[in-house]
Amino acid sequence: MCPSSAAALVREYAKELTDLEKITYFSKIILIFDQIKEIHKQLGVKAHRYNIYTLWVVENGHIGLFMDRVRKDQIQCYHLFEDPEILMYFCEYVRTLSDFKEVYNKFGKCFTRDSIDCAFIRCEPSIIDYIVDNSHLLPISEKALTYAVSNGHFSAVQRIPVHFSNGYSRLTWARAMLLAAQQNNTELFQYLWNRADRHRFWSAKSVDAFAKHNNQPMIEMMFDEMDRQDELLRQAFLLSSTRKFRPPSRQTCAFAISTSLSLTRYLYEKKQSSGIFDINDYPDDLVIGGNQDRLCTLNTNKLNKNQKAHSSS
């Protein structure tokens, strides 16, 4: 029965009722609809609370409780689709390959790259081996490499092939290399070094990162690499032009990029450049400290010039 015909029947029936009966009749209808709306509201709240509890379980690492609910069929696909963070926390905290396989075989279509990437945060060896061996079913993204490097899992990084999934670019490996440098993880850094983009920018950023940890051997190694890059650039320039070429000093590049006072002090004491420049001869836009320091430097220079002009007059 369509709503219009139902409404017509209600109106016809209401004509036969007295005023008191009409009030009673319509009050019952309104009460019924209010009860139905309240039931739907309670069901929605209970479903939301159910997901909140499940998320709390996996977020706090209670994988045993989560597996009990999975085996009792208390978790369905629509719960996981509604709140994808449940599987992300599960992949982060799961410890046994059997639990991982059980959940994946039951809710495989609910797994995403973001959830699989989270397995590389703690990097359980058996689970990582399973993911790598089944990369056509369990694809990962750049986040997997970032998670593994950030947490210092060298063995997991070694298991990630160079051409994993769609293939990591040399820029991705360079970013991972910088993360290893920021953690002063020399072993992981040297492994990523062979796969990264050895651009001057990443070399200087790595020098800055190692300088914060006073890792002098790695600083020297990176300076040698920057010298090698200068030589390659010089040779390429000479082949394409007969003009005189002087490669930029590595100290200038480090000053332009660095935010480390340790590196600044190191360069000043060691005088790593050719000795042409003194620390007071650097352009204002290459001095560490940002725009505020640059403005202060410019204002100081102007003040000194005005004082000299005033004294000479």
KOLZAFI-789119 format. One record per residue (C-alpha): residue number from 0; residue in three letters; x, y, z. Coordinates in pm, whole numbers. Layout:
N
- NUM | ALA | X | Y | Z .
...
This chain:
313
- 0 | MET | 0 | 0 | 0 .
- 1 | CYS | 142 | 337 | -102 .
- 2 | PRO | 169 | 617 | 158 .
- 3 | SER | -95 | 828 | -17 .
- 4 | SER | -359 | 553 | 1 .
- 5 | ALA | -270 | 483 | 366 .
- 6 | ALA | -309 | 850 | 449 .
- 7 | ALA | -645 | 854 | 271 .
- 8 | LEU | -767 | 560 | 480 .
- 9 | VAL | -654 | 734 | 797 .
- 10 | ARG | -845 | 1048 | 701 .
- 11 | GLU | -1159 | 848 | 617 .
- 12 | TYR | -1137 | 662 | 946 .
- 13 | ALA | -1080 | 987 | 1136 .
- 14 | LYS | -1403 | 1135 | 1001 .
- 15 | GLU | -1603 | 868 | 1183 .
- 16 | LEU | -1441 | 939 | 1519 .
- 17 | THR | -1533 | 1190 | 1784 .
- 18 | ASP | -1291 | 1458 | 1893 .
- 19 | LEU | -1178 | 1261 | 2197 .
- 20 | GLU | -1133 | 944 | 1993 .
- 21 | LYS | -934 | 1138 | 1732 .
- 22 | ILE | -696 | 1267 | 1997 .
- 23 | THR | -647 | 918 | 2138 .
- 24 | TYR | -604 | 763 | 1793 .
- 25 | PHE | -343 | 1010 | 1665 .
- 26 | SER | -161 | 1003 | 1998 .
- 27 | LYS | -113 | 628 | 1957 .
- 28 | ILE | 19 | 675 | 1602 .
- 29 | ILE | 267 | 941 | 1715 .
- 30 | LEU | 377 | 720 | 2006 .
- 31 | ILE | 437 | 425 | 1773 .
- 32 | PHE | 653 | 633 | 1537 .
- 33 | ASP | 847 | 778 | 1832 .
- 34 | GLN | 915 | 428 | 1962 .
- 35 | ILE | 1040 | 314 | 1621 .
- 36 | LYS | 1272 | 616 | 1594 .
- 37 | GLU | 1406 | 550 | 1943 .
- 38 | ILE | 1472 | 185 | 1860 .
- 39 | HIS | 1668 | 284 | 1549 .
- 40 | LYS | 1862 | 539 | 1751 .
- 41 | GLN | 1954 | 282 | 2015 .
- 42 | LEU | 2062 | 33 | 1750 .
- 43 | GLY | 2288 | 295 | 1595 .
- 44 | VAL | 2441 | 384 | 1931 .
- 45 | LYS | 2501 | 17 | 2017 .
- 46 | ALA | 2668 | -46 | 1680 .
- 47 | HIS | 2890 | 259 | 1731 .
- 48 | ARG | 2979 | 150 | 2085 .
- 49 | TYR | 3055 | -198 | 1957 .
- 50 | ASN | 3307 | -61 | 1709 .
- 51 | ILE | 3455 | 167 | 1972 .
- 52 | TYR | 3513 | -131 | 2202 .
- 53 | THR | 3668 | -338 | 1923 .
- 54 | LEU | 3896 | -49 | 1830 .
- 55 | TRP | 3997 | -6 | 2195 .
- 56 | VAL | 4084 | -376 | 2216 .
- 57 | VAL | 4327 | -374 | 1920 .
- 58 | GLU | 4459 | -23 | 1989 .
- 59 | ASN | 4579 | -140 | 2330 .
- 60 | GLY | 4731 | -458 | 2190 .
- 61 | HIS | 4476 | -709 | 2322 .
- 62 | ILE | 4500 | -935 | 2018 .
- 63 | GLY | 4378 | -1237 | 2217 .
- 64 | LEU | 4043 | -1069 | 2291 .
- 65 | PHE | 4015 | -962 | 1929 .
- 66 | MET | 4080 | -1317 | 1805 .
- 67 | ASP | 3812 | -1452 | 2043 .
- 68 | ARG | 3558 | -1219 | 1888 .
- 69 | VAL | 3669 | -1320 | 1539 .
- 70 | ARG | 3630 | -1691 | 1616 .
- 71 | LYS | 3285 | -1631 | 1769 .
- 72 | ASP | 3175 | -1443 | 1454 .
- 73 | GLN | 3115 | -1130 | 1658 .
- 74 | ILE | 3305 | -923 | 1400 .
- 75 | GLN | 3177 | -886 | 1046 .
- 76 | CYS | 3316 | -720 | 735 .
- 77 | TYR | 3093 | -417 | 766 .
- 78 | HIS | 3246 | -345 | 1109 .
- 79 | LEU | 3592 | -333 | 953 .
- 80 | PHE | 3480 | -130 | 652 .
- 81 | GLU | 3319 | 122 | 885 .
- 82 | ASP | 3634 | 161 | 1095 .
- 83 | PRO | 3950 | 67 | 897 .
- 84 | GLU | 4176 | 158 | 1192 .
- 85 | ILE | 4079 | -174 | 1353 .
- 86 | LEU | 4282 | -372 | 1099 .
- 87 | MET | 4562 | -115 | 1104 .
- 88 | TYR | 4613 | -164 | 1478 .
- 89 | PHE | 4572 | -540 | 1437 .
- 90 | CYS | 4855 | -554 | 1182 .
- 91 | GLU | 5071 | -343 | 1411 .
- 92 | TYR | 5029 | -555 | 1725 .
- 93 | VAL | 4972 | -908 | 1592 .
- 94 | ARG | 5253 | -1141 | 1698 .
- 95 | THR | 5186 | -1480 | 1541 .
- 96 | LEU | 5157 | -1570 | 1176 .
- 97 | SER | 4866 | -1804 | 1248 .
- 98 | ASP | 4654 | -1518 | 1386 .
- 99 | PHE | 4744 | -1298 | 1091 .
- 100 | LYS | 4652 | -1569 | 840 .
- 101 | GLU | 4326 | -1647 | 1018 .
- 102 | VAL | 4208 | -1287 | 1006 .
- 103 | TYR | 4333 | -1234 | 651 .
- 104 | ASN | 4160 | -1548 | 521 .
- 105 | LYS | 3833 | -1437 | 678 .
- 106 | PHE | 3846 | -1063 | 605 .
- 107 | GLY | 4088 | -1047 | 312 .
- 108 | LYS | 3877 | -798 | 117 .
- 109 | CYS | 3888 | -557 | 412 .
- 110 | PHE | 4270 | -530 | 413 .
- 111 | THR | 4418 | -221 | 248 .
- 112 | ARG | 4771 | -104 | 179 .
- 113 | ASP | 4757 | 121 | 484 .
- 114 | SER | 4673 | -174 | 708 .
- 115 | ILE | 4943 | -398 | 556 .
- 116 | ASP | 5198 | -117 | 591 .
- 117 | CYS | 5135 | -110 | 967 .
- 118 | ALA | 5283 | -460 | 994 .
- 119 | PHE | 5623 | -297 | 928 .
- 120 | ILE | 5602 | -86 | 1245 .
- 121 | ARG | 5697 | -376 | 1474 .
- 122 | CYS | 5814 | -611 | 1200 .
- 123 | GLU | 5747 | -964 | 1321 .
- 124 | PRO | 5987 | -1170 | 1103 .
- 125 | SER | 5742 | -1449 | 1012 .
- 126 | ILE | 5467 | -1201 | 919 .
- 127 | ILE | 5706 | -986 | 715 .
- 128 | ASP | 5830 | -1294 | 527 .
- 129 | TYR | 5470 | -1394 | 453 .
- 130 | ILE | 5384 | -1045 | 323 .
- 131 | VAL | 5695 | -1027 | 105 .
- 132 | ASP | 5643 | -1377 | -35 .
- 133 | ASN | 5280 | -1294 | -119 .
- 134 | SER | 5334 | -942 | -246 .
- 135 | HIS | 5084 | -995 | -530 .
- 136 | LEU | 4810 | -1042 | -268 .
- 137 | LEU | 4944 | -811 | 2 .
- 138 | PRO | 5077 | -496 | -166 .
- 139 | ILE | 5256 | -231 | 36 .
- 140 | SER | 5335 | 135 | -24 .
- 141 | GLU | 5620 | 371 | 62 .
- 142 | LYS | 5492 | 389 | 420 .
- 143 | ALA | 5614 | 34 | 482 .
- 144 | LEU | 5974 | 135 | 416 .
- 145 | THR | 5930 | 450 | 625 .
- 146 | TYR | 5789 | 254 | 919 .
- 147 | ALA | 6066 | -6 | 906 .
- 148 | VAL | 6345 | 252 | 887 .
- 149 | SER | 6190 | 478 | 1153 .
- 150 | ASN | 6184 | 188 | 1399 .
- 151 | GLY | 6531 | 62 | 1304 .
- 152 | HIS | 6430 | -280 | 1168 .
- 153 | PHE | 6731 | -350 | 948 .
- 154 | SER | 6636 | -711 | 867 .
- 155 | ALA | 6288 | -602 | 751 .
- 156 | VAL | 6438 | -332 | 528 .
- 157 | GLN | 6662 | -595 | 371 .
- 158 | ARG | 6356 | -806 | 291 .
- 159 | ILE | 6194 | -524 | 96 .
- 160 | PRO | 6308 | -570 | -266 .
- 161 | VAL | 6429 | -275 | -466 .
- 162 | HIS | 6141 | -314 | -712 .
- 163 | PHE | 5865 | -397 | -466 .
- 164 | SER | 5506 | -355 | -582 .
- 165 | ASN | 5511 | -64 | -826 .
- 166 | GLY | 5877 | -3 | -745 .
- 167 | TYR | 6035 | 243 | -506 .
- 168 | SER | 6204 | 539 | -668 .
- 169 | ARG | 6556 | 646 | -573 .
- 170 | LEU | 6396 | 950 | -412 .
- 171 | THR | 6201 | 722 | -177 .
- 172 | TRP | 6520 | 543 | -77 .
- 173 | ALA | 6688 | 883 | -26 .
- 174 | ARG | 6418 | 990 | 218 .
- 175 | ALA | 6458 | 662 | 402 .
- 176 | MET | 6835 | 718 | 408 .
- 177 | LEU | 6780 | 1056 | 573 .
- 178 | LEU | 6559 | 895 | 838 .
- 179 | ALA | 6840 | 651 | 918 .
- 180 | ALA | 7085 | 941 | 944 .
- 181 | GLN | 6854 | 1128 | 1181 .
- 182 | GLN | 6856 | 820 | 1408 .
- 183 | ASN | 7235 | 787 | 1375 .
- 184 | ASN | 7188 | 431 | 1248 .
- 185 | THR | 7506 | 396 | 1042 .
- 186 | GLU | 7450 | 31 | 945 .
- 187 | LEU | 7106 | 100 | 804 .
- 188 | PHE | 7226 | 424 | 646 .
- 189 | GLN | 7505 | 254 | 453 .
- 190 | TYR | 7264 | -14 | 329 .
- 191 | LEU | 7022 | 250 | 198 .
- 192 | TRP | 7312 | 455 | 63 .
- 193 | ASN | 7358 | 215 | -228 .
- 194 | ARG | 6993 | 252 | -334 .
- 195 | ALA | 6934 | 622 | -272 .
- 196 | ASP | 6964 | 924 | -496 .
- 197 | ARG | 7307 | 1065 | -413 .
- 198 | HIS | 7210 | 1421 | -481 .
- 199 | ARG | 7396 | 1706 | -311 .
- 200 | PHE | 7078 | 1807 | -128 .
- 201 | TRP | 7040 | 1465 | 39 .
- 202 | SER | 7413 | 1448 | 110 .
- 203 | ALA | 7408 | 1783 | 289 .
- 204 | LYS | 7093 | 1694 | 483 .
- 205 | SER | 7259 | 1370 | 595 .
- 206 | VAL | 7566 | 1563 | 709 .
- 207 | ASP | 7341 | 1787 | 914 .
- 208 | ALA | 7167 | 1487 | 1072 .
- 209 | PHE | 7493 | 1313 | 1167 .
- 210 | ALA | 7635 | 1639 | 1304 .
- 211 | LYS | 7361 | 1651 | 1566 .
- 212 | HIS | 7496 | 1317 | 1695 .
- 213 | ASN | 7864 | 1424 | 1660 .
- 214 | ASN | 7927 | 1130 | 1427 .
- 215 | GLN | 8254 | 1256 | 1278 .
- 216 | PRO | 8338 | 949 | 1063 .
- 217 | MET | 8006 | 969 | 880 .
- 218 | ILE | 8046 | 1345 | 835 .
- 219 | GLU | 8385 | 1291 | 673 .
- 220 | MET | 8242 | 1018 | 449 .
- 221 | MET | 7962 | 1247 | 335 .
- 222 | PHE | 8204 | 1532 | 267 .
- 223 | ASP | 8413 | 1299 | 51 .
- 224 | GLU | 8099 | 1207 | -139 .
- 225 | MET | 8015 | 1574 | -191 .
- 226 | ASP | 8367 | 1630 | -326 .
- 227 | ARG | 8315 | 1341 | -567 .
- 228 | GLN | 7987 | 1495 | -680 .
- 229 | ASP | 8165 | 1825 | -740 .
- 230 | GLU | 8427 | 1652 | -953 .
- 231 | LEU | 8165 | 1474 | -1163 .
- 232 | LEU | 7981 | 1801 | -1209 .
- 233 | ARG | 8303 | 1976 | -1310 .
- 234 | GLN | 8389 | 1711 | -1568 .
- 235 | ALA | 8039 | 1720 | -1715 .
- 236 | PHE | 8054 | 2099 | -1736 .
- 237 | LEU | 8394 | 2099 | -1906 .
- 238 | LEU | 8269 | 1858 | -2171 .
- 239 | SER | 7979 | 2086 | -2257 .
- 240 | SER | 8146 | 2428 | -2222 .
- 241 | THR | 8490 | 2585 | -2241 .
- 242 | ARG | 8414 | 2846 | -1974 .
- 243 | LYS | 8595 | 2843 | -1643 .
- 244 | PHE | 8413 | 2640 | -1382 .
- 245 | ARG | 8451 | 2642 | -1005 .
- 246 | PRO | 8222 | 2397 | -822 .
- 247 | PRO | 8034 | 2538 | -525 .
- 248 | SER | 8212 | 2481 | -198 .
- 249 | ARG | 8058 | 2215 | 20 .
- 250 | GLN | 8065 | 2453 | 314 .
- 251 | THR | 7834 | 2694 | 131 .
- 252 | CYS | 7592 | 2412 | 52 .
- 253 | ALA | 7594 | 2294 | 410 .
- 254 | PHE | 7528 | 2645 | 537 .
- 255 | ALA | 7243 | 2687 | 293 .
- 256 | ILE | 7069 | 2373 | 411 .
- 257 | SER | 7186 | 2307 | 764 .
- 258 | THR | 7000 | 2399 | 1081 .
- 259 | SER | 7253 | 2234 | 1310 .
- 260 | LEU | 7476 | 2446 | 1533 .
- 261 | SER | 7707 | 2146 | 1573 .
- 262 | LEU | 7768 | 2134 | 1199 .
- 263 | THR | 7822 | 2510 | 1189 .
- 264 | ARG | 8087 | 2490 | 1461 .
- 265 | TYR | 8248 | 2187 | 1296 .
- 266 | LEU | 8277 | 2357 | 959 .
- 267 | TYR | 8409 | 2678 | 1109 .
- 268 | GLU | 8679 | 2501 | 1310 .
- 269 | LYS | 8782 | 2260 | 1035 .
- 270 | LYS | 8759 | 2523 | 756 .
- 271 | GLN | 8642 | 2261 | 511 .
- 272 | SER | 8616 | 2499 | 216 .
- 273 | SER | 8907 | 2626 | 9 .
- 274 | GLY | 8974 | 2905 | 258 .
- 275 | ILE | 8846 | 3180 | 31 .
- 276 | PHE | 8547 | 3252 | 251 .
- 277 | ASP | 8546 | 3350 | 615 .
- 278 | ILE | 8241 | 3297 | 833 .
- 279 | ASN | 8157 | 3669 | 809 .
- 280 | ASP | 8170 | 3667 | 429 .
- 281 | TYR | 7867 | 3446 | 369 .
- 282 | PRO | 7568 | 3608 | 201 .
- 283 | ASP | 7287 | 3698 | 437 .
- 284 | ASP | 7045 | 3450 | 281 .
- 285 | LEU | 7286 | 3163 | 358 .
- 286 | VAL | 7324 | 3240 | 727 .
- 287 | ILE | 7153 | 2998 | 963 .
- 288 | GLY | 6857 | 3124 | 1161 .
- 289 | GLY | 6582 | 3204 | 915 .
- 290 | ASN | 6432 | 3535 | 814 .
- 291 | GLN | 6451 | 3692 | 1160 .
- 292 | ASP | 6829 | 3647 | 1182 .
- 293 | ARG | 6864 | 3761 | 823 .
- 294 | LEU | 6669 | 4080 | 895 .
- 295 | CYS | 6879 | 4141 | 1205 .
- 296 | THR | 7197 | 4096 | 1000 .
- 297 | LEU | 7074 | 4334 | 731 .
- 298 | ASN | 6975 | 4594 | 989 .
- 299 | THR | 7313 | 4562 | 1161 .
- 300 | ASN | 7497 | 4608 | 830 .
- 301 | LYS | 7291 | 4917 | 748 .
- 302 | LEU | 7358 | 5060 | 1095 .
- 303 | ASN | 7733 | 5005 | 1058 .
- 304 | LYS | 7734 | 5175 | 718 .
- 305 | ASN | 7543 | 5473 | 854 .
- 306 | GLN | 7781 | 5505 | 1148 .
- 307 | LYS | 8084 | 5494 | 916 .
- 308 | ALA | 7933 | 5754 | 688 .
- 309 | HIS | 7850 | 5978 | 985 .
- 310 | SER | 8198 | 5948 | 1135 .
- 311 | SER | 8369 | 6021 | 802 .
- 312 | SER | 8159 | 6333 | 755 .
